[in-house]
Amino acid sequence: MASLSPPRRWLFGPGPTQIEQRVYDAMAKPVVGYLDPFFFEVNEDVRAGLREVFGTRNAFTLAISGTGSAGMETAVSNFLDPGAKLLVFSAGYFADRIAEMGRRHGAQVVVRRKPWGEIFTEAEAREAVQAERPHVAAFVHAETSTGALQDPLAITRPAHGVGALVIADCVTSLGATPVDVDASGIDIAYSCSQKGLSCPPGLSPFTVSAAALEALNQRKLDNPVWYLDLKLLADYYDGGKYHHTAPISSFYALREGLAAILEEGTQKRFDRHTRAHAAFVKRIEAMGLHMHVAAGQRIPNLNTVRVPEGVDDALVRKALLHEHGIEVGAGFGPLAGKIFRIGLMGPLANEDGLDVFFSAFERSMARAGAAV
């Protein structure tokens, strides 16, 4: 085989996102063993950095060896016994995935639904939790399938009122949008490395509140998924007891990505993504296009734009990729063919990134017949 030579892309999709050179450089550093003291030093740096971006003081904060879906199954498999009631607030694809995982783990799953792109009010959540009285409630903070940002407190306050733990999917928000785990009352949160953290895919940041940790320690049943058993992972990362071969180079990358975030400052980074989002919306509206999600309910780093009537979104995406090297995401489920999913994350969340994108997007839309 010839030496590998991937194409250079501008990653304006929902993830993976653009990666800074310093993160690539970190992955080229010498690999050490999974029980090497240097690896545990790196891991402690990762855990400290994750606490900063999660907005938490939770001692039980770590990176799961696996993608964001592994984080999701870690949450479900560790905190739901067979027969326990799981209430899922669903207004998009990934909340439905939580529900499906709960079903497969034997939970009694109840789903409250809203149209894709909407969010739940606190009154709606309160009515649901008081009617169902679940053991665990779950929601998606930033629903990547729709572009909608859910207020965590609208879910956590009512859920805690009936004694439920709360799982939050923060896959699209972490690192680009405040999560504020402690202030938001989130008990279990998971994310991924390839979106707001601007790192390669492969790790799932995870954090557990004191209340959830107490419930975990009191659980009598073993987690049926051995690989994702948090008790065993704690023995590894806190006690140095072998569990699995951690992906060392991925930890290097995440450490470097977190270092870049902390050097910029988490609030400054969040503000930068907010400014980029505002500028993006202004330029979209100047083209005569419309956002899918209502103002005030949008994810700053993942923008969903409605496809104009009569325009084939696949032609636009094809032109962007093959003529400009730009990747954007398509809609799926009930939004298939109806929206573009456009990420502004990390190194691309600035005026230069916006200029690169809109120069190509305007031409690609015009070629597809859009009146812009």
N, C-alpha and C positions, 0 to 999 in steps of 0.2 A: 504493500500500500504506500501511496505517496504521502508526504508530510501533510498534516491537516491544515487547511487554510479556510476557516469560516468567513462568510461575507461580513462586512462592517454594516451594522444596522443602526438606525435611530429608533430606539425603543420607546415609542409613544403609546404603547398598548397598556392594558391593565396589569401587566407583569408577565415575564420579568422586565425590569426597568434598566435604564442605563447604569453602568457600573464605572466608578472612577478607577483610574489606572493604579492608584495605590492599593486598591483592593485586589486587583489582578496580581500585582507584585507580591502581595502577602501570600497568595496561594502558591507562589513559586518557591517559598521558603522551605528549608529542609523539613521533612516529616519526622516526627518523633513517635514513640510508642504511646499506646492508649493509657498506660499507667505511668508515663514519664512525668516527673515533677514539673517540667516545663509546660506540658499540656494542661496540668491542673492550674498552673499560674494563668495561662491563657483563658481557661474556663472561668476562673474567678473574675478576670477582667470583663469577660462577656456577661457574666451574671450582674456585675455592678453596672455596666452600661445598659443592660436591659431594664434594670430597676429605674434608671433615669428616664428612658423613653416610655416605659409603661406608666410612669408616675406613681410608683409604689415603694413602700419600704418592706414588702413581703420578703421574708428570708428565703422562702421556697420559690425561687425564680431561677429558671435555667433554660437551656436550648435543647429541645428534643431532636434526636437524629432522625430527620424525616421532614417532608414538606408540610405545608399548612394543614393538609388533610390528616396527617399523622397527629398534629396538635389537636385537631377536632376529635379524632377518635381517642386520644389520650384523655380529653375532658369527659367524653361520654363513658368510656370504659372504666374510669377510676371513680366516678361519682354517682353512678346509677346501678343499683342492683336489679336483677330481674324482678319485674312486677312494680318497681317504683314508677311514680308518675312523672313524666317529663312534659312540660308545657313549652312549646316552641312558638315564638312570634315570627311569622313568616310573611315576607313581602318580596321574596326573591329566591333565586336558585339555591344559594348556599344555606339558608335556613332550612330548606327542604332536605338538604343533605344531612344536617344535624338530626332531623327527625328520622330519616332513614337509618342512620347509624344507631339511634336509640332503639328503633324497632328491632334491628338485628341483634342488639344486646339484651332483648327481652323486656325493655321498659314498656310501660303503658303510656303511649305517646298521644298527646292531644295537640293539635295544631290550630292556632288562630291565624287567619289569613287576611291580608289586604292586597289590593292591586300592586303589581310590580312597579316600584318607584315611589310608593307612599311610605310613611312611617307611622308608628303607633303613638297615640297620646297616652298620658298617664291615666286618664279616666278609662280608656279602653283596656289598658293593661290591668288596672285595678279590678275591673269587672271580671276579666278572665281569671286572674289568680284567685279571687274570692270564690268564683264558681267552681274552679277546678282544684284548688289547694294542692299544688304540685310539690313534690320533693325538690325538684330542680326546674328552674325556668331558663330558657336559652334564647338568645337573639343575636343578630349580626349587627355589629356597630356600623360598619361601612360595607354595604351590600354591593359587591363588585359587579353583579349582574345588572344592576339598575342605576348605580350612582347615588343612592340615597344614604344619608347619614342619620342614624337613629340616636336620639338622646338617651344615654344609658340610664339616667335617673328616672326616666319615665317607666322603665322596667324594674329597676332594682328596688325603688322605694316600695311599690306595691308587693313585690315578691318577698322582700324581707318582712313585710307585715304579716305574712302567713308562714314565716319560718323557712322559706325556700332558699336554696343556694342559687346563684345566678352565674351562668356561663355566657361569656361574650366572645364572639368571633371578631377579632381585631386584625384579620389577615391584611386588609387593604389600608387600614388607618395607621398602624404602628410605624412611627418614625417620620410621618409626614403630617399627621393630624393629632392633636392631643387626645389621649385615651383617659388619663387621670384615673387609673384603676382605684386608688384609695378613695379619692373624693367622690368618685362615681358609684362606689359601693359594689363594684364587680368582685365576685368571689373567685372565679376561674376565668382566665383570659389566655388566649393563644393567638399566634400570628404566624408569619412566614418571614423568610429572609430576603425575598426577591422583589418586594414592592417598595414600601416606604423606607426600608432600611438600605435599599440600593446595593444589595449583595446578590451573589448567585443563589439559585434555589437549592434547598437541601436541608435547612434547619428550621425548626418551629419554636420560636420564643414562647415561653409558657410561665405563668405566675399563678400562685395559689394563696388566697387570704388565710388568715389565722383560723377563721371559722371553718373554711373548707378543709384546711389541713387537719383540724380536730376531727371532722367527719371522716376524712380519709383514714386517719389512724384508728378510729373506732370501727371501721368496716371489717366485718368478719370474713367475708368472701374474698378469695383471691381474684385479682383482675384476670379475666379470661384471656387477655392479650398480654402474654408474658413480656414482649418487647417494650410495651408502653406502660408497664407497671411502675407508677411513681415511687412506690416504696423501694423497689429494686434500684431504680435510677438514683434515688437519694443515697442508697448504700454505695453506689458507684461514685457519684460526684462529691458527696460529703465524706464518705468513708474509705474511698480508694479501693473498693471491692469490685473486681471485674464483673461487668455486666455484658457489654458488647464492645465492638471495635468502633470507637467514635471516629467520625470523618474528620481527621485532624486538619486538613487543608481548608475545609469548610469553616471550622472554628477560627482559623487564622483570618479568613475573609470576613467573617462576622465581627471579629474583634476590631479589625481595621475599619470596617464600615461604621461601627459604633464610635470608634475614636474620632472619625471625621465628623460625625454628628455632634459629639460632645465639644470638639474644637470650635465648631460653628456656634454651638449653643442651641439647646433644644427649642427654646421659645423663638429664637431668631429663625431657626429652620421652619417651625410651624408658620411663622409670620410670612416667610418667603413663599411658602406654598399657597398661603391665603392670597397674597398679592398676585401671584402667577395665575391663580384661578380667576380672580376678579378681572385681570387683563384678558384672559382667555374668553370669558363670557362676553366682555365688551366687543371683542373682535368677531366672535361668532354672531352676535346680534347685528353687527355692522354688515355682515354678509347676508342678512335676511334669514338666518337660521334660528332655531329655537332649542333651548335646553329641555331635556325630558323631565327633570326633577324640579319641583318648585323652589324658588329662591329661599334661602335660609335652611334648606333641608339637603343641600348638596355636599358630596364629598369633595373637599378642595383639590385633592390630588388625582381624582378620577372623574372625568367629565363625560356625561352622556348627552350626545347631541342627536336630535331627531333627524332622520333621513327625510329629505323633502319628497313630496309626492312625485312619483314618476321617475325617481332616481334609483338606479341599481347600486346598492351599497357595495356589493362585491366588485363592481367595476372600479369604484373609487379606491377601495382598499388594494386592489390589484395594481392600479396605477401608482399609488403611494409606495408600494413595496418594490415594484420592478423598475420604476423610473426614478425614484427618489431615495430608495433604501429605508423607507419609513414604515414601521409596523404600527397599526392601530387594531383595536379589537372590534369584533362584530357583536351585535346583539344575539341572544339565543332565547329559547323558550318562547313565551308570548311576545318577546321583543325582537325576535329574529327578523332581520331585514328592516327594522324600524329605527335603530339607533346605531351610532358609532360610539365605542367606548375608548376614550382618549386619555391616557395617563400623562400627567405632568408631575414627575417625581424626581427627587434627588438632583443630579446635575442638570436636568432639563427644565427644572422649575424656575425659569428666569426669562428675561426679555430675549436673550439670544436663542433660547430653546423655542420660545413662541415664534420668533421670526423664521427659524428653520421650518417649523411645522406649517405655519400659515402660508408661506411662500409655495410649498408643495400642495397643501390642501386646497387652496383656491384654484390652482391649475387643474388638479385632479377632479374636483367637483365640476368645473366648467366642461372638462372633457366628457364627463358622464351626463352632460345635458342640464346641469343645475343652473338656474338663473341667479348667479351670485355676483 
